[in-house]
Amino acid sequence: MSRLIATTNTWSTLPLRLALGSIVFIHGAQKVFGAWGGAGLNAWMASGSAPYNLQPSWAWLAAVAFIEFIGGLFIIFGFLTRIGAGLLTIVMGAYMISIFREYGFFLSNRGAEYVAALFAMAISLTIAGGGTLSADSYLKKGGGK
């Protein structure tokens, strides 16, 4: 467990965590609960096929929705940051390669520019952990003992 909550002693992860965590949490809430104008879980799972034609498609789409929702919360609070960020790295990488690749880089052409930024943020947090002001840091120090 200590390797999962290991983190660097830095404050630089805080803005990364808050930005990435909030973005993916909100997108996950749209997919899971239909919040913020989202369609909800049933509509999301029926929306199409999973990347790389993974089957059953509905299960992979549900996994993405919950990774974004729960992973976003983990990242916001800095709890098991490396796990949440690592899973999001996989999701954003799959998005870039399977969905956005055909549109090129620029967001103005529906390209991967935005997803690439989220991907880079997720990689950074996977490497650094939650940082100084995180649940991981608190747990690493013994949880206040």
Number of C-alpha atoms within 10 A of each C-alpha: 7 9 9 15 23 20 25 17 14 13 13 14 24 20 11 19 28 16 17 24 30 18 16 23 24 18 20 27 23 21 27 23 16 17 14 11 11 17 17 17 21 15 13 18 22 12 13 12 15 21 16 11 11 12 12 10 18 19 13 17 24 20 14 22 26 18 21 30 25 17 27 29 23 25 33 26 18 30 22 26 33 28 18 26 31 20 19 27 22 15 20 23 18 18 18 22 13 14 16 21 14 13 14 14 17 12 13 10 12 15 18 25 17 15 19 18 13 22 24 14 20 29 19 18 27 22 15 18 31 34 24 18 16 25 21 27 22 17 16 17 10 9 10 7 6
